[in-house]
Amino acid sequence: MHYMKRCLILLVLCAMTSVAVAEPDEPRREPQRTVAKSDAVDALHSFQDDPLNGLPAAQIFTKYVKEDGEYHISMTERLVPWMVNRQVPQRTKAILLSAFVAGNFQAQLDDESKLDDTAAGLRYTVEVYEKLKQEDPTLMVAELDELVSAKEKGNLDSAIDRMTGDDGGDE
């Protein structure tokens, strides 16, 4: 069941990033069939350099994570609550979900563990959310605002542990 949710959310992310970056009069091109790890890592770093404008890069590394099968990223509504929040704009949803995947993927690359690291995904999501809030101070995602507040108090890891519950590790 969790595997199916993970696949569904990754498919939604790929579709959202495709829609978010396509120009209205730009013809759709057939997607590349496979992504090399080096291209995925380059795209990850590109996204990390400028996450608010990094959706084209996110398409590449999320496709790699989805297709490769070597890296594991768990996603549930509890971990990515903004995805079901109708008040959050589609572009913002795509950026935040890309940030979650990027943080988790980067942690797996750093540790060479290939084990789900939702805490790293959420830490990076909080960082990107703070940048989004600078761009749009009216943006509100209650769960992420709570994590930002916990970060300011030096309790981010504890808040993430409470948020992740049983979803914080590899499944």
MODELLER restraints for C-alpha pairs under 7 A, 6 or more apart:
rsr = mdl.restraints
at = mdl.atoms
rsr.add(forms.Gaussian(group=physical.xy_distance, feature=features.Distance(at['CA:5:A'], at['CA:75:A']), mean=6.80, stdev=0.5))
rsr.add(forms.Gaussian(group=physical.xy_distance, feature=features.Distance(at['CA:5:A'], at['CA:76:A']), mean=6.71, stdev=0.5))
rsr.add(forms.Gaussian(group=physical.xy_distance, feature=features.Distance(at['CA:6:A'], at['CA:74:A']), mean=5.59, stdev=0.5))
rsr.add(forms.Gaussian(group=physical.xy_distance, feature=features.Distance(at['CA:6:A'], at['CA:75:A']), mean=5.22, stdev=0.5))
rsr.add(forms.Gaussian(group=physical.xy_distance, feature=features.Distance(at['CA:9:A'], at['CA:75:A']), mean=6.93, stdev=0.5))
rsr.add(forms.Gaussian(group=physical.xy_distance, feature=features.Distance(at['CA:10:A'], at['CA:66:A']), mean=6.67, stdev=0.5))
rsr.add(forms.Gaussian(group=physical.xy_distance, feature=features.Distance(at['CA:13:A'], at['CA:94:A']), mean=6.27, stdev=0.5))
rsr.add(forms.Gaussian(group=physical.xy_distance, feature=features.Distance(at['CA:13:A'], at['CA:97:A']), mean=6.89, stdev=0.5))
rsr.add(forms.Gaussian(group=physical.xy_distance, feature=features.Distance(at['CA:14:A'], at['CA:59:A']), mean=5.95, stdev=0.5))
rsr.add(forms.Gaussian(group=physical.xy_distance, feature=features.Distance(at['CA:14:A'], at['CA:62:A']), mean=6.84, stdev=0.5))
rsr.add(forms.Gaussian(group=physical.xy_distance, feature=features.Distance(at['CA:14:A'], at['CA:63:A']), mean=6.89, stdev=0.5))
rsr.add(forms.Gaussian(group=physical.xy_distance, feature=features.Distance(at['CA:16:A'], at['CA:94:A']), mean=5.99, stdev=0.5))
rsr.add(forms.Gaussian(group=physical.xy_distance, feature=features.Distance(at['CA:17:A'], at['CA:55:A']), mean=5.72, stdev=0.5))
rsr.add(forms.Gaussian(group=physical.xy_distance, feature=features.Distance(at['CA:17:A'], at['CA:56:A']), mean=7.00, stdev=0.5))
rsr.add(forms.Gaussian(group=physical.xy_distance, feature=features.Distance(at['CA:17:A'], at['CA:59:A']), mean=6.02, stdev=0.5))
rsr.add(forms.Gaussian(group=physical.xy_distance, feature=features.Distance(at['CA:17:A'], at['CA:94:A']), mean=5.95, stdev=0.5))
rsr.add(forms.Gaussian(group=physical.xy_distance, feature=features.Distance(at['CA:18:A'], at['CA:59:A']), mean=6.97, stdev=0.5))
rsr.add(forms.Gaussian(group=physical.xy_distance, feature=features.Distance(at['CA:20:A'], at['CA:91:A']), mean=5.94, stdev=0.5))
rsr.add(forms.Gaussian(group=physical.xy_distance, feature=features.Distance(at['CA:21:A'], at['CA:55:A']), mean=6.46, stdev=0.5))
rsr.add(forms.Gaussian(group=physical.xy_distance, feature=features.Distance(at['CA:21:A'], at['CA:56:A']), mean=6.22, stdev=0.5))
rsr.add(forms.Gaussian(group=physical.xy_distance, feature=features.Distance(at['CA:35:A'], at['CA:60:A']), mean=6.98, stdev=0.5))
rsr.add(forms.Gaussian(group=physical.xy_distance, feature=features.Distance(at['CA:35:A'], at['CA:64:A']), mean=5.49, stdev=0.5))
rsr.add(forms.Gaussian(group=physical.xy_distance, feature=features.Distance(at['CA:40:A'], at['CA:60:A']), mean=5.80, stdev=0.5))
rsr.add(forms.Gaussian(group=physical.xy_distance, feature=features.Distance(at['CA:40:A'], at['CA:61:A']), mean=4.38, stdev=0.5))
rsr.add(forms.Gaussian(group=physical.xy_distance, feature=features.Distance(at['CA:40:A'], at['CA:64:A']), mean=6.15, stdev=0.5))
rsr.add(forms.Gaussian(group=physical.xy_distance, feature=features.Distance(at['CA:41:A'], at['CA:61:A']), mean=6.92, stdev=0.5))
rsr.add(forms.Gaussian(group=physical.xy_distance, feature=features.Distance(at['CA:43:A'], at['CA:57:A']), mean=4.69, stdev=0.5))
rsr.add(forms.Gaussian(group=physical.xy_distance, feature=features.Distance(at['CA:43:A'], at['CA:58:A']), mean=6.69, stdev=0.5))
rsr.add(forms.Gaussian(group=physical.xy_distance, feature=features.Distance(at['CA:43:A'], at['CA:60:A']), mean=6.21, stdev=0.5))
rsr.add(forms.Gaussian(group=physical.xy_distance, feature=features.Distance(at['CA:43:A'], at['CA:61:A']), mean=5.95, stdev=0.5))
rsr.add(forms.Gaussian(group=physical.xy_distance, feature=features.Distance(at['CA:44:A'], at['CA:57:A']), mean=6.67, stdev=0.5))
rsr.add(forms.Gaussian(group=physical.xy_distance, feature=features.Distance(at['CA:44:A'], at['CA:58:A']), mean=6.83, stdev=0.5))
rsr.add(forms.Gaussian(group=physical.xy_distance, feature=features.Distance(at['CA:44:A'], at['CA:61:A']), mean=5.94, stdev=0.5))
rsr.add(forms.Gaussian(group=physical.xy_distance, feature=features.Distance(at['CA:44:A'], at['CA:102:A']), mean=6.39, stdev=0.5))
rsr.add(forms.Gaussian(group=physical.xy_distance, feature=features.Distance(at['CA:46:A'], at['CA:54:A']), mean=6.87, stdev=0.5))
rsr.add(forms.Gaussian(group=physical.xy_distance, feature=features.Distance(at['CA:46:A'], at['CA:57:A']), mean=6.39, stdev=0.5))
rsr.add(forms.Gaussian(group=physical.xy_distance, feature=features.Distance(at['CA:47:A'], at['CA:54:A']), mean=4.52, stdev=0.5))
rsr.add(forms.Gaussian(group=physical.xy_distance, feature=features.Distance(at['CA:47:A'], at['CA:57:A']), mean=5.66, stdev=0.5))
rsr.add(forms.Gaussian(group=physical.xy_distance, feature=features.Distance(at['CA:47:A'], at['CA:58:A']), mean=6.33, stdev=0.5))
rsr.add(forms.Gaussian(group=physical.xy_distance, feature=features.Distance(at['CA:51:A'], at['CA:95:A']), mean=6.91, stdev=0.5))
rsr.add(forms.Gaussian(group=physical.xy_distance, feature=features.Distance(at['CA:51:A'], at['CA:128:A']), mean=6.89, stdev=0.5))
rsr.add(forms.Gaussian(group=physical.xy_distance, feature=features.Distance(at['CA:52:A'], at['CA:95:A']), mean=6.66, stdev=0.5))
rsr.add(forms.Gaussian(group=physical.xy_distance, feature=features.Distance(at['CA:55:A'], at['CA:95:A']), mean=6.64, stdev=0.5))
rsr.add(forms.Gaussian(group=physical.xy_distance, feature=features.Distance(at['CA:58:A'], at['CA:98:A']), mean=5.96, stdev=0.5))
rsr.add(forms.Gaussian(group=physical.xy_distance, feature=features.Distance(at['CA:65:A'], at['CA:71:A']), mean=6.04, stdev=0.5))
rsr.add(forms.Gaussian(group=physical.xy_distance, feature=features.Distance(at['CA:70:A'], at['CA:114:A']), mean=6.51, stdev=0.5))
rsr.add(forms.Gaussian(group=physical.xy_distance, feature=features.Distance(at['CA:71:A'], at['CA:114:A']), mean=4.89, stdev=0.5))
rsr.add(forms.Gaussian(group=physical.xy_distance, feature=features.Distance(at['CA:71:A'], at['CA:115:A']), mean=6.72, stdev=0.5))
rsr.add(forms.Gaussian(group=physical.xy_distance, feature=features.Distance(at['CA:72:A'], at['CA:114:A']), mean=6.38, stdev=0.5))
rsr.add(forms.Gaussian(group=physical.xy_distance, feature=features.Distance(at['CA:72:A'], at['CA:115:A']), mean=5.84, stdev=0.5))
rsr.add(forms.Gaussian(group=physical.xy_distance, feature=features.Distance(at['CA:72:A'], at['CA:116:A']), mean=4.98, stdev=0.5))
rsr.add(forms.Gaussian(group=physical.xy_distance, feature=features.Distance(at['CA:73:A'], at['CA:104:A']), mean=6.80, stdev=0.5))
rsr.add(forms.Gaussian(group=physical.xy_distance, feature=features.Distance(at['CA:73:A'], at['CA:116:A']), mean=5.04, stdev=0.5))
rsr.add(forms.Gaussian(group=physical.xy_distance, feature=features.Distance(at['CA:74:A'], at['CA:116:A']), mean=6.53, stdev=0.5))
rsr.add(forms.Gaussian(group=physical.xy_distance, feature=features.Distance(at['CA:79:A'], at['CA:164:A']), mean=6.34, stdev=0.5))
rsr.add(forms.Gaussian(group=physical.xy_distance, feature=features.Distance(at['CA:82:A'], at['CA:88:A']), mean=6.62, stdev=0.5))
rsr.add(forms.Gaussian(group=physical.xy_distance, feature=features.Distance(at['CA:82:A'], at['CA:93:A']), mean=6.36, stdev=0.5))
rsr.add(forms.Gaussian(group=physical.xy_distance, feature=features.Distance(at['CA:82:A'], at['CA:141:A']), mean=6.44, stdev=0.5))
rsr.add(forms.Gaussian(group=physical.xy_distance, feature=features.Distance(at['CA:83:A'], at['CA:93:A']), mean=5.90, stdev=0.5))
rsr.add(forms.Gaussian(group=physical.xy_distance, feature=features.Distance(at['CA:96:A'], at['CA:125:A']), mean=5.90, stdev=0.5))
rsr.add(forms.Gaussian(group=physical.xy_distance, feature=features.Distance(at['CA:96:A'], at['CA:128:A']), mean=7.00, stdev=0.5))
rsr.add(forms.Gaussian(group=physical.xy_distance, feature=features.Distance(at['CA:96:A'], at['CA:129:A']), mean=6.88, stdev=0.5))
rsr.add(forms.Gaussian(group=physical.xy_distance, feature=features.Distance(at['CA:99:A'], at['CA:121:A']), mean=6.91, stdev=0.5))
rsr.add(forms.Gaussian(group=physical.xy_distance, feature=features.Distance(at['CA:99:A'], at['CA:124:A']), mean=6.11, stdev=0.5))
rsr.add(forms.Gaussian(group=physical.xy_distance, feature=features.Distance(at['CA:99:A'], at['CA:125:A']), mean=5.01, stdev=0.5))
rsr.add(forms.Gaussian(group=physical.xy_distance, feature=features.Distance(at['CA:99:A'], at['CA:128:A']), mean=6.70, stdev=0.5))
rsr.add(forms.Gaussian(group=physical.xy_distance, feature=features.Distance(at['CA:100:A'], at['CA:121:A']), mean=4.21, stdev=0.5))
rsr.add(forms.Gaussian(group=physical.xy_distance, feature=features.Distance(at['CA:100:A'], at['CA:122:A']), mean=5.76, stdev=0.5))
rsr.add(forms.Gaussian(group=physical.xy_distance, feature=features.Distance(at['CA:100:A'], at['CA:124:A']), mean=6.45, stdev=0.5))
rsr.add(forms.Gaussian(group=physical.xy_distance, feature=features.Distance(at['CA:100:A'], at['CA:125:A']), mean=5.18, stdev=0.5))
rsr.add(forms.Gaussian(group=physical.xy_distance, feature=features.Distance(at['CA:101:A'], at['CA:121:A']), mean=6.05, stdev=0.5))
rsr.add(forms.Gaussian(group=physical.xy_distance, feature=features.Distance(at['CA:102:A'], at['CA:121:A']), mean=6.70, stdev=0.5))
rsr.add(forms.Gaussian(group=physical.xy_distance, feature=features.Distance(at['CA:103:A'], at['CA:120:A']), mean=5.29, stdev=0.5))
rsr.add(forms.Gaussian(group=physical.xy_distance, feature=features.Distance(at['CA:103:A'], at['CA:121:A']), mean=4.02, stdev=0.5))
rsr.add(forms.Gaussian(group=physical.xy_distance, feature=features.Distance(at['CA:103:A'], at['CA:124:A']), mean=5.12, stdev=0.5))
rsr.add(forms.Gaussian(group=physical.xy_distance, feature=features.Distance(at['CA:104:A'], at['CA:116:A']), mean=6.81, stdev=0.5))
rsr.add(forms.Gaussian(group=physical.xy_distance, feature=features.Distance(at['CA:104:A'], at['CA:117:A']), mean=5.22, stdev=0.5))
rsr.add(forms.Gaussian(group=physical.xy_distance, feature=features.Distance(at['CA:104:A'], at['CA:118:A']), mean=5.92, stdev=0.5))
rsr.add(forms.Gaussian(group=physical.xy_distance, feature=features.Distance(at['CA:104:A'], at['CA:120:A']), mean=5.25, stdev=0.5))
rsr.add(forms.Gaussian(group=physical.xy_distance, feature=features.Distance(at['CA:104:A'], at['CA:121:A']), mean=4.19, stdev=0.5))
rsr.add(forms.Gaussian(group=physical.xy_distance, feature=features.Distance(at['CA:107:A'], at['CA:117:A']), mean=6.71, stdev=0.5))
rsr.add(forms.Gaussian(group=physical.xy_distance, feature=features.Distance(at['CA:107:A'], at['CA:120:A']), mean=6.31, stdev=0.5))
rsr.add(forms.Gaussian(group=physical.xy_distance, feature=features.Distance(at['CA:108:A'], at['CA:114:A']), mean=4.92, stdev=0.5))
rsr.add(forms.Gaussian(group=physical.xy_distance, feature=features.Distance(at['CA:108:A'], at['CA:115:A']), mean=6.32, stdev=0.5))
rsr.add(forms.Gaussian(group=physical.xy_distance, feature=features.Distance(at['CA:115:A'], at['CA:170:A']), mean=5.70, stdev=0.5))
rsr.add(forms.Gaussian(group=physical.xy_distance, feature=features.Distance(at['CA:116:A'], at['CA:169:A']), mean=5.72, stdev=0.5))
rsr.add(forms.Gaussian(group=physical.xy_distance, feature=features.Distance(at['CA:116:A'], at['CA:170:A']), mean=4.80, stdev=0.5))
rsr.add(forms.Gaussian(group=physical.xy_distance, feature=features.Distance(at['CA:117:A'], at['CA:168:A']), mean=6.79, stdev=0.5))
rsr.add(forms.Gaussian(group=physical.xy_distance, feature=features.Distance(at['CA:117:A'], at['CA:169:A']), mean=6.26, stdev=0.5))
rsr.add(forms.Gaussian(group=physical.xy_distance, feature=features.Distance(at['CA:118:A'], at['CA:168:A']), mean=5.40, stdev=0.5))
rsr.add(forms.Gaussian(group=physical.xy_distance, feature=features.Distance(at['CA:118:A'], at['CA:169:A']), mean=6.87, stdev=0.5))
rsr.add(forms.Gaussian(group=physical.xy_distance, feature=features.Distance(at['CA:119:A'], at['CA:160:A']), mean=6.26, stdev=0.5))
rsr.add(forms.Gaussian(group=physical.xy_distance, feature=features.Distance(at['CA:119:A'], at['CA:168:A']), mean=6.52, stdev=0.5))
rsr.add(forms.Gaussian(group=physical.xy_distance, feature=features.Distance(at['CA:126:A'], at['CA:144:A']), mean=6.46, stdev=0.5))
rsr.add(forms.Gaussian(group=physical.xy_distance, feature=features.Distance(at['CA:126:A'], at['CA:147:A']), mean=6.88, stdev=0.5))
rsr.add(forms.Gaussian(group=physical.xy_distance, feature=features.Distance(at['CA:126:A'], at['CA:148:A']), mean=6.38, stdev=0.5))
rsr.add(forms.Gaussian(group=physical.xy_distance, feature=features.Distance(at['CA:133:A'], at['CA:139:A']), mean=5.93, stdev=0.5))
rsr.add(forms.Gaussian(group=physical.xy_distance, feature=features.Distance(at['CA:147:A'], at['CA:156:A']), mean=6.12, stdev=0.5))
rsr.add(forms.Gaussian(group=physical.xy_distance, feature=features.Distance(at['CA:147:A'], at['CA:159:A']), mean=6.33, stdev=0.5))
rsr.add(forms.Gaussian(group=physical.xy_distance, feature=features.Distance(at['CA:150:A'], at['CA:156:A']), mean=4.85, stdev=0.5))
rsr.add(forms.Gaussian(group=physical.xy_distance, feature=features.Distance(at['CA:150:A'], at['CA:159:A']), mean=6.40, stdev=0.5))
